[in-house]
Amino acid sequence: MTLLGKTAFVDLSAGSIRVEATAEKLVRAFLGGRGLNMAYLYRLLPAGADPLGPENVLIFGTGLLTGYPVPNSGRMNISAKSPESGILGDANMGGFFPAAMKKSGFDRIVVTGRAEEPVYLYLSRGYLEIRPAGRYWGLNATAAQAALAEDLGGGVRSAVIGRAGENLVRFACVMNGRKNAAGRGGMGAVMGSKRLKAVVAAGEQEPEIADREALLALRKELNEYLHTSKVIKILGKLGTPMLYENANRLGIVRTKNSRLNQWSAALDGARVEEHVERMVACAGCTVHCRHVNKYGGEGPEFVTVGLLGANLGIDDLVGVIELNNLCNDLGLDTASAGGIIGWAMELAERGLLTAAQTDGPLAWGDVGRVKALLQDIAERRGFGAVLAESSQAPRLGLLPAEATRYLSAVKNLPQSDPIDVRYIKSFALGTAISSRGADHLRSRPTLDILQLPDHVRAAVFGEATDGELTGYATKEIMVEASETIFAVSDSLGICRFVCRLWNSPKLLGYEHFAALARLAVGLDLSPEELRAVGARVIDLERLLNAREGLTRADDTLPPRYFEEPAPLGAAQGHYIEREEFARLLTRYYRRRGWDEEGRLPANRIAELESLVAAGA
Amino acid sequence: MTVSLVLGEPFWRDWGVREAEVEIPPERAAAGLTLRELLALAGAHGEAAESWAGEEGPPSVFVNGRAVPGGRLKDLRLRDGDRVVVQLMLSGG
């Protein structure tokens, strides 16, 4: 017997709430988190919906194991149609809110409609209320969370939007704590469009556990196992900024809007350490990879060091940390913020934007100007209003059509991370096929770059692969295997940092996930059945995007990666060869069981639609 | 002959060397050097490299920017002026 939680359906236009038990058939097919969010999105989202209209469906979904005594199970996904990309939007978040939501009695909240006045949702002991949020509207993320805690008691945890979300900035994120963000795709703007300022969870009750004693014993065993990993120990000591130095030395750090691929050592992880007070962790985490910095915030992560540093030609580390803290408070995705501002800087350099259009000079490395721009973006002031539209600005006539070719984006989502993918071809494929747009967290085969021995790669990828980083052969095997297990960990609510195939072959895999699911919620699925869930989630995401008009032509890379060889470092001269890439893409489709155009077979579509309808 | 050795993250922290110019006797260069041997010549804690190589693989080794599969430095014949970089190539963050 599987223990089932509750799913709430909230119509903000009508002010109505309906709560039902999550259907077991849906849980067996999609688990929770990202997977189950996709099922509800597919079922409820009208094709062609306006992402900022009341018809968009906004889903807060905890992972199946979020909030349970399971290693690193403190995560959830927030999903909707993305106002930034126009396709599926899905952002994963850690911190303390996800576990608190589960401990308030809810697996998932599905929000539709638009409130007349600002509201927040209050969750406690299986009950949900829609409450007025006028007092909090206008506050940024830190102040809003503090005010909610003051009014409701210090134990509550909130997922909030800042000014960026209120003003419908297309890359506004949802924040909980000082740094944890559901960052990608503008989920904060969707909240803003619904006049939903926050979801607040009291988090008073532990979830029922199928076999508590055995689960606690397994957690202890797995935590000990994880701490035998050198990678886990290093991430706990240094966090992700240590990635910068090594990537930069190789020449794979996106620099100045990806025109260059190498930048200053002033942003090295060893330098970041000088500005760190201590390391902290998310709920249930055994890694402890988060930095509390000396300037009133947390971070920066490698992504932010790269995109608000190298990508903007900034080598002032304190400046980068301040930009990081500012983005988090305004509720802006640091990845898109760095991508979009870098794009504008190149457009200005190329003469496609004049100083008059940009409200003054827009030069690489100008920290003060970037700070002001972030504020302007969040408030939609002046040129900030143009950048607030992100990749959609050319379509809206706010930037020349030619501008698009200089945007480092896939499927209209600015690239999520600072890695220049021209050198490592498996990374290029992963970026191109990612279901939410240019993204590393969805499908990057991080083990490729570790140069593991052949037998280790064969064990983790399930068959022999080619270890040549710069080659195209067998990279589809690596991408498919990585993408599938990541979909499963996202659906369980387990952090990528303890998931096998992410930075280490040694971490938790399907066999561990199966045991944890059985002991926590009584869901009895074999490792192979869990792998099938991952494939199902990927296929459903493909179907969702196809419904929005995406085709094979969208599984591509920014023109620069095909046309301009990387100019610096070891990666010098490397680029993506179009015909080789096309063949690699076709091999990936075949591996997924799709046709040459990347379409699912009719019987698979029918199977998925039947599963999605379960419990409707 | 002389090669330059760079230890990147996180190895420089525990292995005692960040960057070094390493003198290699010609006969040893001709026979090929393991990473441990190269590290020892550089005054670094060469034994640490072997303790690293377990289930999570050996340290990533690049010679003149080119990856050395499986860190098998001994399969190569280093040449005068080569630049050897040893680092952990994590890319997921």
Interface residues (C-beta under 8 A of the other chain):
Chain A: S229 K230 V231 I234 L235 K237 L238 T240 M242 L243 E245 N246 A247 R249 L250 G251 G269 A270 E301 F302 V303 D417 I419 I424 F427 H440 L441 R444 T446 I449 L450 Q451 L452 P453 D454 V456 G467 E468 L469 R496 F497 W502 N503 S504 P505 K506 G569 A570 A571 Q572
Chain B: V6 G8 E9 P10 W52 G54 E55 E56 G57 P58 S60 V61 F62 N64 G65 R66 A67 V68 P69 G70 G71 V85 Q87 L88 M89 L90 S91 G92 G93
